[in-house]
Amino acid sequence: MSEASGQPLSSKIATTFRQDVVKEVLKSKFQNPKNKITEDAVELVAEIAKVMVVEAAARAAQQASSENKKRVGLEHAEAILPQMMLDFP
């Protein structure tokens, strides 16, 4: 959460995942091609993906900061992944 306003950081980010792309990714994993997915479900999955990406970026930035680095690198993202996997099973 953002300390200043008490709102989650993800609510302040305007970037989103394209819903048509999310829908196609989901459909590619369906066992039965006749399965359908509602637009509400696609919207929810896109929002969850956004929250996870923002959280990962924030954690990687915090990791870089704790190492007194001015730039976030791949090594910082890799360092936070194990805990992210536990927090978002």
C-alpha positions in Angstrom: 0.0 0.0 0.0 1.0 3.5 -0.6 2.0 5.1 2.7 0.8 8.6 1.9 -2.8 7.9 0.9 -3.5 4.4 2.2 -4.5 3.3 -1.3 -2.9 0.4 -3.0 -0.2 1.4 -5.5 -1.9 -0.5 -8.2 -4.9 1.8 -8.1 -2.7 4.7 -9.0 -1.2 3.0 -12.1 -3.1 3.8 -15.4 -1.4 1.0 -17.4 -3.5 -2.1 -18.0 -3.3 -5.4 -19.8 -5.1 -5.5 -23.1 -8.2 -7.6 -22.4 -8.2 -9.2 -25.9 -4.7 -10.5 -25.2 -5.7 -11.8 -21.7 -8.7 -13.5 -23.2 -6.6 -15.3 -25.9 -4.0 -16.4 -23.3 -6.8 -17.9 -21.1 -8.5 -19.5 -24.1 -5.2 -21.1 -25.2 -5.1 -23.0 -21.9 -8.7 -24.4 -22.2 -8.9 -28.2 -22.5 -12.3 -28.0 -24.3 -12.4 -25.4 -27.2 -16.2 -25.0 -26.5 -15.5 -23.4 -23.1 -16.3 -19.8 -22.8 -15.1 -17.0 -20.5 -17.1 -13.9 -19.6 -15.9 -10.4 -20.1 -16.1 -9.9 -16.3 -13.8 -12.8 -15.7 -11.3 -11.5 -18.3 -11.4 -8.1 -16.6 -10.8 -9.6 -13.2 -7.8 -11.7 -14.5 -6.4 -8.6 -16.2 -6.7 -6.6 -12.9 -5.0 -9.4 -10.9 -2.2 -9.6 -13.4 -1.7 -5.8 -13.1 -1.6 -6.0 -9.3 1.0 -8.8 -9.4 3.2 -6.9 -11.9 3.0 -3.7 -9.9 3.8 -5.6 -6.7 6.7 -7.4 -8.3 8.1 -4.1 -9.6 7.7 -2.5 -6.2 9.4 -5.4 -4.5 12.3 -5.4 -7.0 12.8 -1.7 -6.5 12.8 -2.2 -2.7 15.4 -5.0 -3.2 17.6 -2.7 -5.3 17.3 0.1 -2.7 18.3 -2.3 0.1 21.4 -3.0 -1.9 22.1 0.8 -2.4 21.5 0.5 -6.1 20.1 3.3 -8.2 18.7 1.0 -10.9 16.5 -2.1 -10.7 18.0 -5.0 -12.6 17.0 -8.4 -13.6 18.9 -9.7 -10.5 16.5 -7.8 -8.3 13.4 -9.2 -9.9 14.9 -12.7 -9.6 15.6 -12.1 -5.9 12.0 -11.4 -5.1 10.4 -14.2 -7.2 10.6 -16.9 -4.6 8.6 -14.9 -2.0 6.2 -13.7 -4.7 5.5 -17.3 -5.6 4.6 -18.0 -1.9 2.5 -14.8 -1.5 0.6 -15.4 -4.8 0.2 -19.2 -5.0 
